[in-house]
Every structure is written in structure tokens, then in C-alpha cells.
Amino acid sequence: MAENPPSNRPDDSGNDDENPKDPFSEMFGSLFGGAGGFDPKNLPEGLGEAMGLSNNPEAMAQMMAQAQAMMAAMSQGGSGPVNWKMATDAARQAIAKDDPSISASRAAAVASAARLAEMWLDAATVFEADGSECRAFSRSEWVEKTMPVWKSLTTPVAESVGKAITSALSEQIPEQMRPMMGGAQGMLQSLGGTMFGMQLGTAVGGLAKDVLGATDIGLPLAGSTPALVPANLAAFGEGLEVPEQEILLFAALRECAHARLFNRVPWLRSTVISAVEAYARGIHIDMSRIEEAVRDIDPSNPESFQSLMGEGLFMPKRTDAQETALAKLELVLALIEGWVDEVVAAAAVNLPQATRLRETIRRRRATGGPAENAFASLVGLELRPRRLREAAALWAHLLTERGQEGRDAVWAHPDLLPTEEDLVDPTGFTSRRELAAADMDDIDAALSKLLDGGFDEPAAGGDGTGDPDGTDKGPEADNPTDPTDSSTDK
């Protein structure tokens, strides 16, 4: 019979000297589901007391169960500042209990409404549709389709968060455990990525239950194809006393108008996404706030760890540069939403409840909701067009003054976009642009003359030095001495 391998467990005699324990390995072995499960009585001496659980093994077991689930997710999340598997799983979990599937009839209704919306939009803007069919997304499909954009938007802040959490947790480890930590730095970094992923997923899951479509927050989150979320449209219509078909058609108009704008203005999507990324890259996390929050976790209350995720823990303090960047971003978002608002109002003129729906959407976009607040608490960024009404008034003025083609031509280049001053004074937009254009013409003419050597041509009858007869009389010629000048030193 093969000899059994030596065991690290203490023998029945209770003599542990020849079989020393590794408390750290034992504890985390239990976390990952080691043989025998978790028994609070097996904690290293003094550790339970240090964690406040010496007299509450049930609470410790509950906390370990939570930790075990998180550790399992950490082990599958891969490398990087965010555990994207945890983020996606958390988002799915947030909508799992209320995510009706899309029936064939519902998908057909969305597609039909979008086709009618495209016909109406043809008369309201010179931007044409690209032929894409509007899709109907379930909430889980919306999560899947938008997650790549969330990755690009949140990775910069996640990197800062991961470092801050790692540092904070390292300092909060009980004294009895520090000698056993060894190479656990990587584990703490994974924990930071997992915590951020959990909060991000919760925020995205909240948005998935609130947004009406793929562009509902002003960003093309699911690519260039328009899409609506029927379950959210139904929730949006509750209490409005507006026929469901009108709500669907109005939402389709907005979604398809967004799609036309982003498809026909190629630089717009990258400009908005880059602005958000630039803002995120400048984020600096307040580590003292994280350290204080981690310090306040009550190990005897497993819910305290979960509540940590919903307190805006990672919401950073804005710098002056970020305030400037945010103002620019809000301006672009306002211009996008203002244009869509005006175009849809013109296209929906035959809808009986169009005015009411327009006002409801305006208020909804300007104030945001719980889901948008959750995202704002995560990265310190509010994707709200606060100046939507002013932007809509500007586009309405340009339509009156220039017509559809002239209004939409403003999107031809980012340098042509309206400014904050234009939102305040729409009537002065054209005169300011004409003045700026005249200045540019003068600069272009001067530059062309310089490149052609025009400034080097000699004056008539001279040699180009300014002397008509071409004779260089020296510096004295430029400053002749007046013999009558009494101030001359004789």
C-alpha cells in the first residue's frame, strides 16, 4: 500500500510544534472554498478579536461567504484596473429580476415605428439616414452592447481607484496578519479592481433600467445602430396618459435623429468620447476619504461592506482644469441635445402629444435620475445637457435665419460649433462668425503674401531698404544732429 503523504494538520495529541500552521493560507483557503469550509474557531489567535468577531462567529461566517464570492470573481477577472467580469455580472444581477425578453411582435413594432420616424425626419433635416434598422434591446442586451464604451470611459479613473484602494487596504490589515501578507500586493490590487467593477456594474445596471435607447444620455453607447429598450419605454409612459404608440414613435424619432447626427458628423462621436476620457484621465482620488471609509467598515455587519459600494466612495474632487473640460463637454452635449430637440419637434408636428412629450424629455435630460446620479458618483461626471433649452433656441434661430441646410452646415467642422457666448446671444452668432471669418481672411492674405515674398519687394526707385536712391547713409542718416539743438553736448 502506498504511504500516505505527510499531513500539515495537527495530530490528535494536540502537539502542533512539529506541524506548524500557516494562518494566512488557512484563512484564505477557506475563503476559496477549501476542504472543510470555514470555521471561525480556527482563526489565528488574536485575529478574531482584532476583527471584532471573537464573540460573533455567525457574523464572521456571513462576511466570509461574501468575501468568498468576491474572491472567486477576482480569480476569474483577469488582469487590469477593473474586473470587467465582475462589472458585467453586477450589471446583469441588477436587472435579472426584471428583464422581459423581446418578443417578435415587439421587435417588429419598434422597427415599424423607426421606419415612420425616418420618413418624418427626412423633412426636418438635411442629414440622411444610413439605412440601419432600429433594434429592440432587452435590458441585458443593452448592458452587453454598451459595456465596451463604459470600459473606455472608466478605465482611467479605475487605475487611480485601484491604487488608492490597494494602499488603503494595506494599511488597514490587522497587525497580526501583516507578517503573513508576503506577496499579497497583487491580491489587494485585484480586490481594488473587483470593488470598482462591482460599483461600475451596479451603476450600468441602474442605467439599463432607465434609458430609453442607445443614445439616451447623449453618447452613442452601442455604436451607430439606433436601438430602443421597450421595457423602459413602458415604464416611462406610466402616468403620462399618452398612447403607447405615440411614446414609441417619439422615442424612435429621438433615437434616429441622434443616429443621423453621429453618422453624418464623423468627428462628433470621437470628440465626445475623447472629451470624457480626457476628463477621466485628470481624476485624482481622495485617498484619505477611501482610507476613512475602509476604517469605518464594521466586520460584524456584512452589510457595511456592501453599503460601501453605494456611497460615492470614489467620487473625486475636480481640479480647475477639469472644471474647464467639463464646461466644454457640457456645451457639446447641450448642442447635441438641443439640435435633436429642435429636429424632433419639427418632425413630430403631427403627433397630438408631441409638445407634452418634448417637455417631459427636456426635464428628464436636464435633471437626470437615480441611475445617472450613480454614474456621476462613480467618476464625478454628470452627462447632462444643462443648457439644453438655450441650445435649442440657438438652433431654432439658425433655422429661421439660414434654413435647414445652413443650420446643419454648422456641424461641418468642430471649429464652427457655437460657443457659450452664442448660447447667451443666439442673434449675434452670424455677425460674430462673419467677423471671425474676415479676420481669418486678413491673416490668410498676409500669410500668402509672406510666402510669395511680397514683403521683400523693394520700394519703387530703391533697393528695398527704404532709401529712395539706394545709398546707405549709415546710422547717422537716420538720426541727424540738429546743429541748433542746444541739448547737444558740444
NUSEDO-671658 format. One line per 5 residues: their letters; for each residue x, y, z of C-alpha. Coordinates in steps of 0.001 Angstrom, whole numbers, plus 500000, padded with zeros to 6 digits. Layout:
# NUSEDO-671658
a) X,Y,Z ~ ...
# end
This chain:
# NUSEDO-671658
maenp) 500000,500000,500000 ~ 501324,503448,499133 ~ 502411,505512,502057 ~ 500105,508395,502815 ~ 501700,511821,502306
psnrp) 502515,513781,505438 ~ 499773,515999,506700 ~ 500096,519617,507854 ~ 497199,519210,510225 ~ 497911,518875,513935
ddsgn) 497848,515301,515245 ~ 495271,514077,517684 ~ 497641,514579,520565 ~ 497330,518330,520152 ~ 501069,518753,519580
ddenp) 501413,521439,516887 ~ 505135,522061,517247 ~ 506063,519579,514545 ~ 503199,520684,512274 ~ 503156,524490,512315
kdpfs) 500086,526207,510873 ~ 500102,528897,508198 ~ 497190,531026,509454 ~ 497083,533213,506336 ~ 496918,530219,503989
emfgs) 494306,528517,506145 ~ 492091,531562,506262 ~ 492188,532274,502532 ~ 491962,528588,501771 ~ 488613,528734,503489
lfgga) 487670,531842,501519 ~ 488236,529986,498271 ~ 486205,527020,499427 ~ 488916,524820,500900 ~ 488091,521427,502292
ggfdp) 486021,521538,505408 ~ 484663,525036,504792 ~ 485104,527902,507197 ~ 485103,527545,510943 ~ 485547,530789,512937
knlpe) 487047,528736,515765 ~ 490054,528037,513545 ~ 491020,531703,513201 ~ 494614,532519,514189 ~ 494957,533510,517813
glgea) 494079,537167,518290 ~ 492827,537652,514729 ~ 489152,537266,515520 ~ 489453,539789,518334 ~ 491331,542195,516062
mglsn) 488498,541966,513534 ~ 485810,542418,516180 ~ 484353,538961,515680 ~ 485648,536916,518583 ~ 482162,536644,520059
npeam) 480187,536571,516842 ~ 481111,533554,514728 ~ 477842,533761,512792 ~ 478629,537288,511592 ~ 482117,536172,510662
aqmma) 480723,533287,508633 ~ 478399,535646,506769 ~ 481221,538023,505999 ~ 483402,535164,504809 ~ 480639,533977,502479
qaqam) 480534,537422,500903 ~ 484291,537514,500679 ~ 484373,534055,499139 ~ 482096,535177,496314 ~ 484237,538224,495717
maams) 487471,536229,495783 ~ 486030,533783,493272 ~ 485216,536690,490973 ~ 488705,538103,491485 ~ 490250,534829,490395
qggsg) 488312,534945,487111 ~ 488502,538654,486362 ~ 491868,538732,484626 ~ 494448,541482,484870 ~ 493813,545204,484613
pvnwk) 492444,548050,486734 ~ 488839,546815,486523 ~ 487414,543332,486938 ~ 485179,543527,483883 ~ 483608,540163,484571
matda) 482501,541453,487960 ~ 481219,544672,486342 ~ 479194,542770,483761 ~ 477900,540269,486320 ~ 476898,543070,488712
arqai) 475030,544866,485928 ~ 473225,541676,484979 ~ 472363,540986,488586 ~ 470882,544476,488948 ~ 468378,543752,486169
akddp) 467984,539969,486497 ~ 464629,540077,488292 ~ 463024,542485,485840 ~ 464270,541972,482296 ~ 461467,540849,479987
sisas) 462598,539296,476737 ~ 461853,540933,473411 ~ 459007,539269,471577 ~ 458877,539144,467794 ~ 455833,541440,467771
raaav) 457579,543993,469980 ~ 460691,543972,467805 ~ 458511,544442,464720 ~ 456667,547358,466362 ~ 459969,549106,467140
asaar) 461226,548604,463582 ~ 457961,549874,462129 ~ 457947,552983,464336 ~ 461536,553705,463359 ~ 460760,553481,459643
laemw) 457961,556027,460046 ~ 460244,558205,462162 ~ 462895,558171,459422 ~ 460308,559372,456871 ~ 459317,562263,459128
ldaat) 462954,563161,459821 ~ 463661,563423,456091 ~ 461580,566601,456117 ~ 463227,568025,459245 ~ 466976,567760,458500
vfead) 469340,567507,455552 ~ 471182,564665,457297 ~ 470104,561400,455731 ~ 469574,558003,457377 ~ 472222,555370,456732
gsecr) 469694,552577,456249 ~ 470278,550846,459595 ~ 467201,549244,461140 ~ 466339,550281,464678 ~ 466658,547345,467055
afsrs) 464757,546442,470209 ~ 467079,545679,473152 ~ 466298,543886,476345 ~ 467998,545429,479356 ~ 470650,542706,479384
ewvek) 471330,543273,475674 ~ 471771,546980,476370 ~ 474378,546109,479008 ~ 476262,543811,476628 ~ 476233,546290,473741
tmpvw) 477295,549310,475800 ~ 479953,547748,478034 ~ 482839,548393,475564 ~ 482168,552132,475733 ~ 481946,552038,479529
ksltt) 485378,550411,479510 ~ 486931,553259,477543 ~ 485204,555882,479679 ~ 486066,554484,483097 ~ 489457,552788,482742
pvaes) 491446,555982,483532 ~ 489618,556577,486805 ~ 489716,552872,487629 ~ 493502,552926,487544 ~ 493567,555680,490161
vgkai) 490937,553921,492247 ~ 492849,550628,492196 ~ 495989,552267,493538 ~ 494073,554110,496239 ~ 492205,551016,497419
tsals) 495362,548924,497483 ~ 497127,551498,499634 ~ 494162,551951,501967 ~ 493546,548241,502489 ~ 497244,547551,503039
eqipe) 497222,549970,505954 ~ 494011,548539,507420 ~ 495203,544930,507632 ~ 495273,543838,511298 ~ 498715,543875,512852
qmrpm) 498559,540124,513464 ~ 498208,539463,509722 ~ 500879,541776,508315 ~ 503813,539367,508747 ~ 501820,536789,506804
mggaq) 500932,539048,503842 ~ 504088,538337,501880 ~ 503304,538766,498203 ~ 499645,539633,498650 ~ 500003,543015,496931
gmlqs) 498640,541541,493734 ~ 495643,540193,495605 ~ 494871,543646,497012 ~ 495140,545181,493560 ~ 492692,542589,492292
lggtm) 490423,543448,495202 ~ 490523,547116,494177 ~ 489620,546213,490602 ~ 486834,543988,491840 ~ 485376,546647,494113
fgmql) 485390,549222,491320 ~ 483950,546684,488888 ~ 481136,545943,491321 ~ 480226,549613,491670 ~ 480521,550264,487937
gtavg) 478320,547265,487166 ~ 475708,548445,489645 ~ 475665,551890,488011 ~ 475420,550468,484484 ~ 472689,548099,485619
glakd) 470780,551059,487011 ~ 471083,552893,483706 ~ 469908,549761,481868 ~ 466601,550023,483756 ~ 466186,553717,482937
vlgat) 467452,554589,479438 ~ 465042,554661,476513 ~ 467604,553818,473866 ~ 471251,553554,472883 ~ 471829,557327,472737
diglp) 469601,558379,475599 ~ 472379,560012,477621 ~ 473850,561848,474644 ~ 476550,559307,473812 ~ 476411,556636,471080
lagst) 476906,553821,473566 ~ 476016,550919,471273 ~ 477680,552009,468052 ~ 475972,553674,465118 ~ 472859,551484,465030
palvp) 469750,553014,466670 ~ 468095,550921,469370 ~ 465258,551232,471881 ~ 464541,549449,475182 ~ 460789,548639,475140
anlaa) 460619,547701,478835 ~ 461896,551155,479777 ~ 459561,552881,477336 ~ 456653,551197,479091 ~ 457899,552378,482482
fgegl) 458480,555890,481121 ~ 454896,556089,479861 ~ 453290,555149,483164 ~ 451219,558040,484457 ~ 451680,560210,481348
evpeq) 448286,559293,479906 ~ 449797,559278,476429 ~ 449071,556420,473994 ~ 451844,553834,473911 ~ 452212,554162,470144
eillf) 452885,557908,470434 ~ 455533,557345,473079 ~ 457208,554689,470932 ~ 457176,556911,467846 ~ 458503,559950,469726
aalre) 461313,557854,471222 ~ 462098,556447,467776 ~ 462315,559978,466392 ~ 464849,560956,469054 ~ 466905,557788,468652
cahar) 467008,558034,464865 ~ 467813,561766,464994 ~ 470768,561033,467280 ~ 471907,558272,464922 ~ 471726,560577,461891
lfnrv) 473736,563264,463632 ~ 476510,560940,464783 ~ 476609,559094,461445 ~ 476727,562239,459292 ~ 479148,564143,461529
pwlrs) 482077,561674,461673 ~ 484169,563645,464133 ~ 481388,564107,466697 ~ 481463,560688,468367 ~ 485236,560696,468832
tvisa) 485106,564278,470094 ~ 482565,563474,472797 ~ 484215,560207,473843 ~ 487676,561814,473861 ~ 486377,564683,475986
veaya) 485032,562255,478570 ~ 488268,560239,478530 ~ 490362,563415,478886 ~ 488255,564436,481876 ~ 488653,560990,483427
rgihi) 492422,560968,482947 ~ 492687,564075,485085 ~ 490891,562491,488032 ~ 492742,562315,491324 ~ 491181,560176,494019
dmsri) 490989,561494,497571 ~ 492828,558640,499275 ~ 492097,559950,502755 ~ 488378,559527,502045 ~ 488858,555926,500961
eeavr) 491034,555189,503972 ~ 488402,556657,506286 ~ 485644,554598,504630 ~ 487635,551372,504869 ~ 488399,552145,508503
didps) 484686,552526,509223 ~ 483756,549054,507923 ~ 482133,547054,510706 ~ 483336,543459,510295 ~ 480450,542249,512453
npesf) 477987,543714,509940 ~ 478431,542183,506468 ~ 476056,544768,505002 ~ 478510,547549,505842 ~ 480848,546278,503148
qslmg) 478071,546306,500561 ~ 476946,549795,501594 ~ 480471,550962,500910 ~ 479754,550470,497214 ~ 476842,552885,497133
eglfm) 478250,555910,498937 ~ 480035,557602,496062 ~ 483276,556495,497670 ~ 485363,557095,494577 ~ 483830,560422,493564
pkrtd) 486854,562661,493042 ~ 487405,566339,493687 ~ 487524,568345,490477 ~ 490525,570428,489559 ~ 490291,573797,487787
aqeta) 491394,572124,484564 ~ 488651,569553,484923 ~ 486044,572214,485558 ~ 487072,573783,482261 ~ 486981,570411,480491
lakle) 483570,569662,481989 ~ 482199,573013,480795 ~ 483339,572197,477244 ~ 481822,568726,477440 ~ 478511,570055,478745
lvlal) 478457,572585,475910 ~ 478862,569854,473266 ~ 476219,567682,474950 ~ 473848,570659,475085 ~ 474412,571377,471380
iegwv) 473723,567723,470503 ~ 470587,567517,472619 ~ 469397,570970,471527 ~ 469709,570023,467848 ~ 467896,566717,468392
devva) 465209,568519,470406 ~ 464536,571015,467592 ~ 464668,568491,464757 ~ 462347,566060,466549 ~ 459903,568866,467397
aaavn) 459674,569718,463688 ~ 459359,566066,462649 ~ 456733,565251,465304 ~ 454450,568146,464463 ~ 451633,565712,463609
lpqat) 451800,563873,466936 ~ 448996,565116,469227 ~ 451068,564794,472409 ~ 454432,565880,470909 ~ 454670,569122,472917
rlret) 453974,567344,476177 ~ 456458,564575,475444 ~ 459083,567105,474417 ~ 458801,568944,477719 ~ 458893,565703,479702
irrrr) 462061,564600,477928 ~ 463646,568028,478406 ~ 463132,567889,482156 ~ 464281,564298,482306 ~ 467529,565076,480464
atggp) 468249,568254,482396 ~ 467764,566810,485870 ~ 468888,563219,485338 ~ 467729,560375,487530 ~ 468989,557939,490151
aenaf) 470921,555924,487583 ~ 472728,558966,486181 ~ 473456,560091,489726 ~ 475024,556707,490417 ~ 477284,557060,487398
aslvg) 478166,560608,488443 ~ 479142,559380,491903 ~ 481390,556798,490282 ~ 483506,559047,488065 ~ 482472,562536,489156
lelrp) 480958,563218,485750 ~ 477376,564257,485057 ~ 476349,563643,481445 ~ 473561,566205,481486 ~ 472901,568953,478923
rrlre) 472122,571635,481488 ~ 471800,574291,478777 ~ 469537,572255,476516 ~ 466874,574966,476239 ~ 469361,577658,475302
aaalw) 470947,575372,472710 ~ 467534,574523,471250 ~ 466748,578251,470978 ~ 470035,578781,469112 ~ 469283,576023,466576
ahllt) 465746,577426,466125 ~ 467214,580860,465372 ~ 469686,579421,462860 ~ 466858,577559,461138 ~ 464916,580801,460741
ergqe) 467967,582713,459596 ~ 469666,580140,457353 ~ 467231,577338,456645 ~ 467839,573618,457200 ~ 470952,573379,455067
grdav) 472589,576410,456666 ~ 471707,575250,460174 ~ 473027,571751,459691 ~ 476155,573056,457916 ~ 477331,574346,461316
wahpd) 478253,570721,462114 ~ 480709,570625,459185 ~ 483744,571254,461396 ~ 484345,571458,465166 ~ 485712,574990,464786
llpte) 482309,576140,463535 ~ 480394,574960,466595 ~ 478586,577560,468696 ~ 480230,578804,471888 ~ 478962,579748,475333
edlvd) 478534,583309,474056 ~ 476336,582046,471226 ~ 474026,580304,473707 ~ 473618,583574,475583 ~ 473131,585654,472424
ptgft) 471883,583487,469524 ~ 471072,586502,467320 ~ 474736,587544,467260 ~ 476001,584155,466046 ~ 476226,585063,462351
srrel) 477800,588500,462846 ~ 480438,587023,465152 ~ 481231,584322,462603 ~ 481483,586891,459803 ~ 483859,588991,461863
aaadm) 485982,585945,462701 ~ 485984,584934,459028 ~ 487138,588421,457991 ~ 489977,588247,460487 ~ 490983,584858,459118
ddida) 490888,586224,455558 ~ 493251,589022,456577 ~ 495601,586506,458196 ~ 495450,584222,455145 ~ 496187,587159,452809
alskl) 499142,588260,454895 ~ 500474,584709,455102 ~ 500086,584230,451330 ~ 501928,587474,450674 ~ 504713,586414,453017
ldggf) 505078,583013,451353 ~ 505141,584671,447925 ~ 507903,587047,449041 ~ 505644,590058,448784 ~ 507098,591717,451882
depaa) 510646,591579,450389 ~ 509915,593597,447233 ~ 511939,596855,447153 ~ 510122,600143,447081 ~ 509936,601975,443740
ggdgt) 513274,603625,442873 ~ 515028,601990,445819 ~ 516771,598795,446836 ~ 514280,597566,449366 ~ 515960,599279,452310
gdpdg) 513600,602244,452283 ~ 516277,604568,450816 ~ 514944,606024,447521 ~ 518370,606424,445930 ~ 519724,603167,447274
tdkgp) 522554,604850,449140 ~ 523261,603650,452631 ~ 523957,606780,454682 ~ 524654,604864,457883 ~ 523038,605236,461291
eadnp) 523719,608971,461370 ~ 521378,609428,458446 ~ 518512,608009,460497 ~ 519238,610330,463432 ~ 520720,613533,462014
tdptd) 522057,616029,464526 ~ 520291,619363,464532 ~ 523003,621995,464807 ~ 520522,624250,466502 ~ 519753,621691,469156
sstdk) 521022,623212,472382 ~ 520867,619837,474096 ~ 523801,618536,472008 ~ 526927,618049,474035 ~ 529482,620316,472356
# end
